[in-house]
Amino acid sequence: MNRVPNRKQAHERIHPKIVQERLGHANISTTLNIYSHVTPGIQRAAALRF
């Protein structure tokens, strides 16, 4: 049974490969295209690292 991850799960930083397998996507690109939107928190974290 496939289900859409909720917002809480997205913020728990579940590895994309795990999400791909759980949702049954054949390619990781499908998962990343659907679920890899950039949030302000991710932008801030990246800015602090560079």
Summary of the structure (lengths in Angstrom):
residues: 50
radius of gyration: 12.1
end to end distance: 40.0
largest distance: 40.0
contacts: 87
relative contact order: 0.14
helix: 62%
strand: 0%
